[in-house]
Amino acid sequence: METSYNKKETVLYLFQFEENKYWAFKQMRLAVEPLTQLSGLSFFKLLGCGGGNGFSIWPDFGTYALLTVWEDAYSREDFEDKSPLFQEYIEKTKNIRRIVLQPIHGHGTWDNKSPFEYANSYDKTKPVAVITRASIRTKKLLEFWWKVPGVSKRVKGFKGAEFSIGIGELPLIEQATFSIWKNEETMKSFAYRDEDHKKVIELTRKRNWYGEEMFARFQLVSDSNLN
């Protein structure tokens, strides 16, 4: 990967654990302060992962995620090379998967923030990734969970879908999905032509399920394992 050191970097880390699962769970709270103090980190979210490939009520206590937006590649590399927190993750994980992303299009907010700077140009033939995030209204929880999980499962096995996982800050309420697609066309085929998915989008608007939502599309820059 050719790194542009003067550009912002969006990076999703996926941490997989066979042991040290209680340590991993505690980091959802304990890692917030050291991450807040990092130079060059403009946005981050510590995220649990669902047991399915999309929205899921069942947690996976062996997988966690960290979504980051860095002011430049130097800051990200400094974090990976020198941060005591990241070195501890390397020591305690079975695997760390690093997915580098270039934001290309999106709308909505995350905690009333717009964390990504979207580019105007990208290669539509190369892999794209999508984050769909929602804060579900408390009064709508039962209805939402009755309708949505079956549709999110359809991503797995859909032509052109290469990877998907459910991520979130708060079980049942703060939910997101991350997915990687072969190219933009295959992603749009699912988003706009799959009938069940279209019905859920219509219900989302009609039933006002979300207090806040965000959709972000990215070019996949690199996808690698660090340990």
Backbone as CSV, one residue per row, in Angstrom:
resi,resn,N_x,N_y,N_z,CA_x,CA_y,CA_z,C_x,C_y,C_z
1,MET,0.833,-1.192,0.000,0.000,0.000,0.000,0.871,1.246,0.000
2,GLU,0.598,2.186,-0.869,1.293,3.460,-0.898,0.564,4.419,0.033
3,THR,1.267,4.873,1.059,0.644,5.694,2.082,0.800,7.173,1.753
4,SER,-0.301,7.929,1.829,-0.270,9.379,1.685,-0.203,9.966,3.084
5,TYR,0.978,10.410,3.489,1.201,10.768,4.881,0.540,12.076,5.284
6,ASN,0.185,12.913,4.330,-0.418,14.193,4.677,-1.934,14.162,4.648
7,LYS,-2.530,13.002,4.437,-3.981,12.874,4.382,-4.516,12.167,5.623
8,LYS,-5.768,12.483,5.940,-6.419,11.776,7.038,-6.551,10.293,6.704
9,GLU,-6.525,9.466,7.732,-6.706,8.027,7.549,-7.855,7.532,8.424
10,THR,-8.749,6.789,7.818,-9.787,6.085,8.562,-9.389,4.622,8.636
11,VAL,-9.323,4.100,9.846,-8.849,2.725,10.049,-9.793,2.003,11.000
12,LEU,-10.223,0.824,10.604,-10.996,-0.058,11.482,-10.105,-1.219,11.883
13,TYR,-9.921,-1.391,13.195,-9.186,-2.532,13.733,-10.192,-3.555,14.255
14,LEU,-10.000,-4.805,13.910,-10.787,-5.906,14.466,-9.868,-6.774,15.296
15,PHE,-10.177,-6.906,16.580,-9.357,-7.674,17.515,-10.041,-9.011,17.795
16,GLN,-9.327,-10.089,17.595,-9.866,-11.429,17.852,-9.124,-12.065,19.021
17,PHE,-9.906,-12.616,19.957,-9.355,-13.194,21.172,-9.761,-14.662,21.305
18,GLU,-8.801,-15.501,21.689,-9.113,-16.857,22.148,-9.046,-16.896,23.660
19,GLU,-8.104,-16.158,24.220,-7.970,-15.986,25.660,-8.132,-14.493,25.962
20,ASN,-8.000,-14.131,27.236,-8.035,-12.718,27.645,-9.345,-12.021,27.269
21,LYS,-10.435,-12.759,27.222,-11.707,-12.162,26.802,-12.249,-11.184,27.845
22,TYR,-12.004,-11.454,29.108,-12.469,-10.515,30.129,-11.672,-9.219,30.053
23,TRP,-10.359,-9.325,29.794,-9.535,-8.140,29.596,-10.081,-7.323,28.422
24,ALA,-10.412,-8.002,27.329,-10.938,-7.322,26.141,-12.235,-6.591,26.455
25,PHE,-13.116,-7.245,27.205,-14.390,-6.633,27.567,-14.170,-5.369,28.405
26,LYS,-13.226,-5.408,29.336,-12.961,-4.253,30.196,-12.418,-3.058,29.423
27,GLN,-11.753,-3.336,28.301,-11.184,-2.230,27.525,-12.244,-1.330,26.912
28,MET,-13.466,-1.811,26.818,-14.545,-0.968,26.315,-14.701,0.286,27.179
29,ARG,-14.291,0.188,28.432,-14.313,1.354,29.327,-12.904,1.877,29.591
30,LEU,-11.970,0.968,29.869,-10.642,1.386,30.311,-9.801,2.012,29.206
31,ALA,-10.060,1.647,27.962,-9.231,2.165,26.863,-9.648,3.560,26.409
32,VAL,-10.776,4.038,26.911,-11.270,5.342,26.449,-10.287,6.461,26.791
33,GLU,-9.811,6.506,28.033,-8.927,7.600,28.445,-7.616,7.630,27.661
34,PRO,-6.880,6.501,27.548,-5.638,6.568,26.766,-5.860,6.921,25.301
35,LEU,-6.977,6.514,24.726,-7.261,6.878,23.343,-7.568,8.370,23.225
36,THR,-8.276,8.915,24.200,-8.607,10.335,24.192,-7.348,11.201,24.231
37,GLN,-6.301,10.702,24.859,-5.071,11.475,25.025,-4.119,11.371,23.837
38,LEU,-4.437,10.548,22.847,-3.535,10.361,21.716,-3.509,11.577,20.801
39,SER,-2.321,11.954,20.400,-2.160,13.050,19.454,-2.515,12.573,18.051
40,GLY,-3.280,13.390,17.328,-3.597,13.071,15.940,-4.807,12.199,15.742
41,LEU,-5.474,11.777,16.822,-6.679,10.953,16.708,-7.892,11.865,16.858
42,SER,-8.591,12.126,15.760,-9.689,13.091,15.772,-11.042,12.463,16.106
43,PHE,-11.168,11.149,15.949,-12.443,10.474,16.227,-12.147,9.003,16.471
44,PHE,-12.825,8.418,17.478,-12.692,6.977,17.684,-13.945,6.430,18.344
45,LYS,-14.182,5.137,18.109,-15.264,4.422,18.747,-14.786,3.014,19.087
46,LEU,-14.883,2.665,20.361,-14.658,1.288,20.795,-15.965,0.532,20.649
47,LEU,-15.922,-0.603,19.973,-17.150,-1.276,19.573,-17.110,-2.761,19.907
48,GLY,-18.217,-3.249,20.444,-18.393,-4.681,20.558,-18.867,-5.235,19.224
49,CYS,-18.820,-6.550,19.077,-19.224,-7.182,17.820,-20.343,-8.182,18.065
50,GLY,-21.240,-8.263,17.092,-22.354,-9.193,17.192,-21.967,-10.588,16.748
51,GLY,-22.755,-11.551,17.197,-22.485,-12.936,16.847,-22.836,-13.264,15.410
52,GLY,-23.641,-12.411,14.765,-23.997,-12.634,13.375,-23.147,-11.780,12.455
53,ASN,-23.582,-11.674,11.197,-22.836,-10.877,10.229,-23.416,-9.474,10.040
54,GLY,-24.500,-9.176,10.765,-25.104,-7.850,10.681,-25.639,-7.459,12.040
55,PHE,-26.752,-6.704,12.085,-27.387,-6.391,13.364,-27.693,-7.691,14.104
56,SER,-27.296,-7.766,15.365,-27.505,-9.001,16.121,-27.686,-8.683,17.598
57,ILE,-28.599,-9.418,18.254,-28.771,-9.247,19.699,-27.768,-10.101,20.470
58,TRP,-27.048,-10.990,19.779,-26.127,-11.903,20.446,-24.694,-11.396,20.295
59,PRO,-24.014,-11.081,21.408,-22.645,-10.567,21.319,-21.633,-11.679,21.041
60,ASP,-20.531,-11.294,20.451,-19.386,-12.169,20.263,-18.291,-11.662,21.196
61,PHE,-18.094,-12.343,22.324,-17.127,-11.881,23.317,-15.683,-12.177,22.922
62,GLY,-15.485,-12.737,21.745,-14.134,-12.987,21.257,-13.691,-12.003,20.197
63,THR,-14.560,-11.049,19.837,-14.220,-10.094,18.787,-14.652,-8.682,19.193
64,TYR,-13.732,-7.736,19.040,-14.010,-6.336,19.326,-13.446,-5.484,18.195
65,ALA,-13.923,-4.244,18.095,-13.491,-3.366,17.017,-13.126,-1.993,17.568
66,LEU,-12.231,-1.332,16.859,-11.871,0.050,17.157,-11.873,0.822,15.843
67,LEU,-12.793,1.764,15.733,-12.874,2.622,14.552,-12.148,3.926,14.854
68,THR,-11.212,4.315,13.986,-10.387,5.494,14.231,-10.323,6.390,12.998
69,VAL,-10.193,7.691,13.251,-9.908,8.658,12.189,-8.675,9.442,12.627
70,TRP,-7.608,9.340,11.832,-6.327,9.954,12.155,-6.096,11.188,11.290
71,GLU,-5.441,12.191,11.876,-5.135,13.412,11.131,-4.145,13.136,9.999
72,ASP,-3.292,12.130,10.172,-2.332,11.754,9.140,-1.800,10.360,9.453
73,ALA,-1.081,9.777,8.492,-0.569,8.417,8.647,0.506,8.331,9.716
74,TYR,1.250,9.431,9.935,2.273,9.420,10.983,1.653,9.144,12.346
75,SER,0.519,9.771,12.626,-0.143,9.582,13.920,-0.605,8.145,14.089
76,ARG,-1.151,7.576,13.025,-1.608,6.173,13.089,-0.430,5.226,13.307
77,GLU,0.659,5.433,12.589,1.830,4.571,12.738,2.442,4.711,14.123
78,ASP,2.448,5.934,14.663,2.976,6.158,16.003,2.155,5.398,17.035
79,PHE,0.839,5.377,16.855,-0.048,4.618,17.733,0.287,3.128,17.684
80,GLU,0.434,2.591,16.497,0.699,1.162,16.347,2.083,0.764,16.862
81,ASP,3.052,1.664,16.716,4.431,1.321,17.073,4.775,1.616,18.530
82,LYS,4.141,2.648,19.114,4.613,3.133,20.409,3.571,3.127,21.515
83,SER,2.295,3.064,21.176,1.270,3.151,22.210,1.293,1.920,23.113
84,PRO,1.412,2.092,24.435,1.342,0.945,25.346,0.022,0.177,25.209
85,LEU,-1.073,0.904,24.943,-2.362,0.248,24.784,-2.344,-0.700,23.590
86,PHE,-1.848,-0.223,22.459,-1.843,-1.069,21.265,-0.874,-2.236,21.424
87,GLN,0.234,-2.017,22.092,1.183,-3.105,22.324,0.556,-4.195,23.198
88,GLU,-0.293,-3.772,24.122,-0.985,-4.754,24.962,-2.009,-5.540,24.147
89,TYR,-2.676,-4.858,23.218,-3.589,-5.574,22.326,-2.831,-6.603,21.494
90,ILE,-1.671,-6.232,20.986,-0.861,-7.179,20.203,-0.513,-8.397,21.041
91,GLU,-0.153,-8.166,22.297,0.254,-9.248,23.187,-0.908,-10.182,23.527
92,LYS,-2.113,-9.646,23.672,-3.216,-10.435,24.193,-4.165,-10.990,23.131
93,THR,-4.056,-10.530,21.888,-4.971,-10.983,20.852,-4.433,-12.198,20.104
94,LYS,-5.358,-12.936,19.516,-4.990,-13.973,18.558,-4.632,-13.330,17.227
95,ASN,-5.382,-12.293,16.867,-5.151,-11.617,15.598,-5.698,-10.197,15.642
96,ILE,-4.987,-9.281,14.977,-5.481,-7.926,14.759,-5.577,-7.719,13.251
97,ARG,-6.776,-7.413,12.804,-7.005,-7.116,11.394,-7.138,-5.607,11.227
98,ARG,-6.306,-5.036,10.359,-6.339,-3.595,10.124,-6.901,-3.312,8.732
99,ILE,-7.997,-2.554,8.699,-8.664,-2.219,7.441,-8.581,-0.703,7.260
100,VAL,-7.823,-0.272,6.257,-7.644,1.146,5.978,-8.652,1.564,4.911
101,LEU,-9.341,2.680,5.166,-10.468,3.096,4.334,-10.331,4.546,3.889
102,GLN,-10.806,4.830,2.687,-10.901,6.205,2.193,-12.378,6.567,2.075
103,PRO,-12.872,7.496,2.891,-14.290,7.877,2.808,-14.612,8.505,1.453
104,ILE,-15.704,8.063,0.829,-16.047,8.584,-0.493,-17.458,9.174,-0.568
105,HIS,-18.330,8.784,0.317,-19.692,9.319,0.270,-20.408,8.963,1.568
106,GLY,-21.284,9.839,2.027,-22.034,9.515,3.232,-22.986,10.620,3.648
107,HIS,-23.790,10.298,4.635,-24.698,11.285,5.221,-25.034,10.850,6.637
108,GLY,-25.547,11.780,7.422,-25.892,11.484,8.813,-24.745,11.792,9.751
109,THR,-24.982,11.530,11.042,-24.003,11.851,12.081,-23.840,10.691,13.059
110,TRP,-22.750,10.753,13.808,-22.468,9.797,14.871,-22.176,10.617,16.118
111,ASP,-23.026,10.527,17.110,-22.943,11.387,18.304,-22.888,12.859,17.904
112,ASN,-23.727,13.215,16.959,-23.843,14.595,16.479,-22.576,15.101,15.801
113,LYS,-21.723,14.197,15.346,-20.501,14.567,14.651,-20.506,13.960,13.248
114,SER,-19.801,14.627,12.350,-19.553,14.091,11.012,-18.061,13.750,10.947
115,PRO,-17.696,12.512,11.287,-16.284,12.194,11.503,-15.438,12.055,10.243
116,PHE,-16.065,11.879,9.083,-15.309,11.558,7.875,-15.287,12.725,6.899
117,GLU,-14.164,12.860,6.200,-14.036,13.814,5.103,-14.110,13.032,3.798
118,TYR,-15.171,13.250,3.039,-15.439,12.427,1.867,-14.717,12.954,0.629
119,ALA,-14.142,12.019,-0.132,-13.430,12.358,-1.363,-14.416,12.444,-2.527
120,ASN,-14.024,13.178,-3.558,-14.890,13.337,-4.722,-14.609,12.301,-5.808
121,SER,-13.441,11.685,-5.778,-13.074,10.741,-6.833,-12.637,9.411,-6.229
122,TYR,-12.982,8.332,-6.909,-12.611,6.995,-6.478,-12.798,6.036,-7.640
123,ASP,-12.292,4.824,-7.474,-12.365,3.806,-8.515,-13.555,2.889,-8.231
124,LYS,-14.595,2.983,-9.068,-15.814,2.209,-8.843,-15.646,0.718,-9.086
125,THR,-14.539,0.320,-9.706,-14.312,-1.104,-9.986,-13.613,-1.811,-8.832
126,LYS,-13.067,-1.048,-7.876,-12.327,-1.639,-6.764,-13.252,-1.859,-5.558
127,PRO,-12.808,-2.686,-4.593,-13.660,-2.980,-3.434,-14.081,-1.736,-2.668
128,VAL,-15.315,-1.769,-2.186,-15.843,-0.702,-1.347,-16.319,-1.289,-0.029
129,ALA,-16.345,-0.446,0.985,-16.841,-0.852,2.302,-17.936,0.111,2.727
130,VAL,-18.803,-0.360,3.608,-19.953,0.442,4.054,-20.104,0.309,5.567
131,ILE,-20.319,1.438,6.216,-20.751,1.442,7.616,-22.162,2.023,7.663
132,THR,-23.089,1.234,8.202,-24.452,1.699,8.432,-24.678,1.683,9.933
133,ARG,-24.957,2.840,10.497,-25.034,2.955,11.952,-26.340,3.604,12.364
134,ALA,-26.930,3.136,13.473,-28.205,3.679,13.929,-28.288,3.662,15.451
135,SER,-28.896,4.706,15.975,-29.274,4.760,17.378,-30.784,4.521,17.439
136,ILE,-31.175,3.384,17.973,-32.569,2.953,17.902,-33.373,3.556,19.059
137,ARG,-34.513,4.133,18.727,-35.372,4.714,19.763,-35.852,3.618,20.714
138,THR,-35.806,3.909,22.010,-36.163,2.918,23.029,-37.557,2.348,22.803
139,LYS,-38.505,3.198,22.433,-39.883,2.751,22.241,-40.044,1.879,20.993
140,LYS,-39.022,1.880,20.130,-39.099,1.137,18.880,-38.268,-0.143,18.891
141,LEU,-37.648,-0.463,20.018,-36.705,-1.582,20.063,-37.341,-2.910,19.655
142,LEU,-38.478,-3.240,20.227,-39.115,-4.524,19.955,-39.471,-4.647,18.482
143,GLU,-40.039,-3.611,17.936,-40.441,-3.626,16.535,-39.220,-3.744,15.622
144,PHE,-38.168,-2.991,15.940,-36.947,-3.024,15.129,-36.342,-4.425,15.108
145,TRP,-36.165,-5.004,16.287,-35.497,-6.308,16.361,-36.375,-7.433,15.810
146,TRP,-37.641,-7.201,15.695,-38.533,-8.184,15.075,-38.339,-8.195,13.557
147,LYS,-38.030,-7.041,12.981,-38.002,-6.899,11.528,-36.607,-7.025,10.904
148,VAL,-35.572,-6.496,11.571,-34.298,-6.246,10.889,-33.316,-7.418,10.829
149,PRO,-33.090,-8.189,11.896,-32.021,-9.186,11.836,-32.092,-10.144,10.659
150,GLY,-33.273,-10.554,10.253,-33.383,-11.483,9.126,-32.850,-10.902,7.838
151,VAL,-33.054,-9.596,7.650,-32.563,-8.948,6.442,-31.052,-8.789,6.482
152,SER,-30.498,-8.428,7.657,-29.054,-8.243,7.749,-28.307,-9.550,7.492
153,LYS,-28.935,-10.674,7.810,-28.298,-11.963,7.542,-28.177,-12.249,6.056
154,ARG,-28.999,-11.587,5.248,-28.985,-11.839,3.808,-27.698,-11.356,3.148
155,VAL,-26.968,-10.463,3.829,-25.711,-9.984,3.257,-24.759,-11.145,3.037
156,LYS,-24.659,-12.029,4.030,-23.777,-13.187,3.894,-24.288,-14.085,2.771
157,GLY,-23.458,-14.319,1.811,-23.842,-15.144,0.679,-24.375,-14.360,-0.493
158,PHE,-24.664,-13.064,-0.304,-25.126,-12.237,-1.409,-23.964,-12.039,-2.380
159,LYS,-24.235,-12.148,-3.658,-23.183,-12.044,-4.664,-22.439,-10.717,-4.537
160,GLY,-21.121,-10.811,-4.405,-20.297,-9.620,-4.294,-19.990,-9.196,-2.875
161,ALA,-20.665,-9.787,-1.872,-20.390,-9.467,-0.470,-19.200,-10.294,0.001
162,GLU,-18.123,-9.643,0.374,-16.905,-10.348,0.745,-16.719,-10.486,2.254
163,PHE,-17.357,-9.598,3.032,-17.219,-9.662,4.491,-18.276,-8.765,5.107
164,SER,-18.818,-9.180,6.241,-19.714,-8.293,6.992,-19.701,-8.689,8.461
165,ILE,-19.909,-7.696,9.320,-19.914,-7.934,10.764,-20.768,-6.872,11.437
166,GLY,-21.467,-7.275,12.485,-22.220,-6.329,13.291,-21.324,-5.722,14.354
167,ILE,-21.363,-4.411,14.506,-20.574,-3.710,15.509,-21.485,-2.726,16.234
168,GLY,-21.118,-2.353,17.470,-21.974,-1.427,18.182,-21.394,-0.993,19.509
169,GLU,-21.859,0.165,19.996,-21.404,0.705,21.278,-22.214,0.197,22.451
170,LEU,-23.505,-0.023,22.220,-24.409,-0.385,23.304,-25.356,-1.466,22.805
171,PRO,-25.379,-2.628,23.453,-26.232,-3.720,22.987,-27.677,-3.280,22.801
172,LEU,-28.265,-3.719,21.707,-29.661,-3.494,21.343,-29.964,-2.070,20.867
173,ILE,-29.259,-1.057,21.389,-29.641,0.327,21.121,-28.724,1.002,20.101
174,GLU,-27.403,0.952,20.318,-26.439,1.585,19.421,-25.845,0.508,18.525
175,GLN,-26.304,0.449,17.292,-25.951,-0.658,16.413,-25.375,-0.159,15.089
176,ALA,-24.493,-0.980,14.507,-23.924,-0.656,13.196,-23.547,-1.945,12.486
177,THR,-23.399,-1.848,11.184,-22.840,-2.951,10.415,-21.676,-2.426,9.587
178,PHE,-20.681,-3.280,9.410,-19.567,-2.971,8.519,-19.507,-4.081,7.486
179,SER,-19.427,-3.712,6.224,-19.382,-4.718,5.167,-18.400,-4.304,4.076
180,ILE,-17.826,-5.310,3.418,-16.918,-5.092,2.295,-17.520,-5.762,1.069
181,TRP,-17.493,-5.047,-0.063,-18.099,-5.519,-1.292,-17.071,-5.534,-2.421
182,LYS,-17.268,-6.415,-3.378,-16.336,-6.567,-4.501,-16.146,-5.258,-5.244
183,ASN,-17.218,-4.523,-5.434,-17.162,-3.218,-6.079,-18.458,-2.465,-5.770
184,GLU,-18.550,-1.256,-6.279,-19.722,-0.432,-5.975,-21.009,-1.033,-6.549
185,GLU,-20.926,-1.626,-7.711,-22.116,-2.168,-8.357,-22.744,-3.274,-7.517
186,THR,-21.927,-4.177,-6.967,-22.489,-5.272,-6.159,-23.098,-4.732,-4.866
187,MET,-22.476,-3.705,-4.295,-23.026,-3.102,-3.093,-24.388,-2.470,-3.384
188,LYS,-24.477,-1.729,-4.483,-25.734,-1.082,-4.840,-26.812,-2.101,-5.203
189,SER,-26.396,-3.218,-5.751,-27.359,-4.260,-6.100,-28.102,-4.744,-4.865
190,PHE,-27.368,-4.911,-3.767,-28.012,-5.319,-2.523,-28.805,-4.166,-1.910
191,ALA,-28.200,-2.981,-1.870,-28.816,-1.853,-1.173,-30.110,-1.391,-1.821
192,TYR,-30.158,-1.431,-3.178,-31.276,-0.805,-3.868,-32.171,-1.778,-4.636
193,ARG,-31.729,-3.037,-4.779,-32.521,-3.961,-5.581,-33.032,-5.170,-4.813
194,ASP,-32.390,-5.486,-3.679,-32.887,-6.594,-2.865,-34.220,-6.187,-2.243
195,GLU,-35.270,-6.934,-2.522,-36.619,-6.526,-2.128,-36.794,-6.439,-0.623
196,ASP,-36.254,-7.422,0.112,-36.395,-7.387,1.567,-35.664,-6.189,2.164
197,HIS,-34.484,-5.904,1.636,-33.735,-4.753,2.128,-34.481,-3.457,1.833
198,LYS,-35.055,-3.350,0.657,-35.816,-2.155,0.297,-37.013,-1.969,1.232
199,LYS,-37.661,-3.059,1.607,-38.812,-2.964,2.509,-38.402,-2.438,3.884
200,VAL,-37.237,-2.901,4.369,-36.766,-2.423,5.669,-36.433,-0.934,5.613
201,ILE,-35.814,-0.484,4.515,-35.519,0.940,4.361,-36.812,1.748,4.406
202,GLU,-37.835,1.271,3.724,-39.125,1.964,3.733,-39.732,1.994,5.133
203,LEU,-39.634,0.868,5.845,-40.162,0.815,7.212,-39.401,1.752,8.139
204,THR,-38.089,1.845,7.932,-37.268,2.739,8.756,-37.800,4.160,8.692
205,ARG,-38.113,4.620,7.486,-38.626,5.973,7.321,-40.051,6.095,7.871
206,LYS,-40.867,5.099,7.577,-42.281,5.159,7.964,-42.462,5.058,9.470
207,ARG,-41.691,4.158,10.109,-41.885,3.884,11.532,-40.982,4.725,12.438
208,ASN,-40.048,5.489,11.834,-39.194,6.398,12.603,-38.436,5.648,13.704
209,TRP,-37.738,4.593,13.308,-37.037,3.752,14.269,-35.833,4.434,14.913
210,TYR,-35.166,5.329,14.174,-33.856,5.812,14.604,-33.908,7.224,15.175
211,GLY,-33.196,7.413,16.294,-33.000,8.754,16.822,-31.868,9.463,16.102
212,GLU,-30.893,8.697,15.639,-29.770,9.216,14.870,-29.278,8.103,13.966
213,GLU,-28.821,8.462,12.782,-28.303,7.438,11.878,-27.202,8.011,11.003
214,MET,-26.391,7.101,10.465,-25.304,7.486,9.581,-25.058,6.373,8.574
215,PHE,-24.822,6.777,7.339,-24.408,5.857,6.286,-23.121,6.405,5.691
216,ALA,-22.091,5.567,5.597,-20.819,6.008,5.036,-20.262,4.919,4.118
217,ARG,-19.808,5.359,2.956,-19.225,4.448,1.968,-17.738,4.780,1.818
218,PHE,-16.918,3.744,1.648,-15.475,3.913,1.607,-14.863,3.112,0.450
219,GLN,-13.748,3.607,-0.069,-12.896,2.777,-0.911,-12.007,1.974,0.023
220,LEU,-11.873,0.675,-0.239,-10.976,-0.153,0.552,-9.546,0.089,0.098
221,VAL,-8.717,0.626,0.991,-7.320,0.935,0.661,-6.425,-0.270,0.909
222,SER,-6.580,-0.887,2.086,-5.796,-2.089,2.411,-6.503,-2.887,3.483
223,ASP,-6.200,-4.162,3.556,-6.807,-5.089,4.511,-5.734,-6.101,4.877
224,SER,-5.233,-6.028,6.112,-4.094,-6.865,6.471,-4.172,-7.325,7.925
225,ASN,-3.453,-8.382,8.246,-3.345,-8.900,9.596,-2.012,-8.459,10.187
226,LEU,-2.051,-7.977,11.446,-0.859,-7.407,12.048,-0.100,-8.382,12.945
227,ASN,-0.736,-9.461,13.371,-0.004,-10.427,14.211,-0.544,-11.829,14.009
